[in-house]
Amino acid sequence: MISGTTTLIAHIGYPTFAFKAPLIYNPWFEKNDIDAVVVPMGVKAEDYRETLPRLFALTNIRGALVTMPHKVVTCELVDELSPVATVAGAANAVLRREDGTLLGDQFDGAGFVRGVERKGFALAGKRVLVVGNGGVGSPIAASLAGAGVGEIGLFDPNTSASEALAGRLADQYPDIPVTVGSKDPDGYDLVVNATPLGMNDGDPLPCDVDRIAPTTFVGEVVMKQTITPFLAAAQAKGCPIQVGSDMLFEMIPAYLEFFGFGTATPEELRAVSQIKA
């Protein structure tokens, strides 16, 4: 039930038909007697710069979940960015602090990292390869750096995207070696597909699975199907894996903590989720 005391979290993007967050957050709020609600808000790109400040003039708004196409522009509209958002070059969460200033953060990478660590894979000192260095791969690389990995390999068909990400990583995490330009997974402890490859039938694999060792942890961001062809090939070699949807359910606890609503386990969120299987 929404009332005059309900705290609002805006879910901003365009179009809104594919938004899944309200189907997870709102049942969880209801189950835990938290007087808050996530509200989808369709905002076109040409209106966003004007709309975001107006939304935060509301007295009962705590923050915003930000999705496409607004993550990059959001960085220009907040008062402060977290280190991860700075490296990612994009923010997908905004918090209005008590003094009215806006803090931007990025949790795509946090969701991925939390999932990997929950599965018992210790990231400290590991060699990691991130294939795809755009809107999802950049925050994953940033969060992996924040988790203390030992070396990061970056590959993207757009070499300038990899080089720009490498530069931002060097600024924030100068002690972590970063290499650019190869998607050969040989010798890496963790390989991440952060590309859209796997969403469409017939897509090529993001890298040569024959070059992945059975001990390498393989992660995926594509959520269209649970076991993508890339993960299936990795499983056939005996690799431990993480499916794309794990990132979503691991990300939400980080958001809840950011907004001051406590935390949750992925299992608790899955139990109340209204997303159809």
Secondary structure, 3 states (H helix, E strand, C coil): CCCCCCEEEEEEECCCCCCCCHHHHHHHHHHCCCCEEEEEEECCHHHHHHHHHHHCCCCCEEEEEECCCCHHHHHHHCCEECHHHHHHCCCCEEEECCCCCEEEECCHHHHHHHHHHHCCCCCCCCEEEEECCCCCHHHHHHHHHHCCCCEEEEECCCHHHHHHHHHHHHHHCCCCCEEECCCCCCCCCEEEECCCCCCCCCCCCCCCHHHCCCCCEEEECCCCCCCCHHHHHHHHCCCCEECHHHHHHHHHHHHHHHHCCCCCCHHHHHHHCCCCC
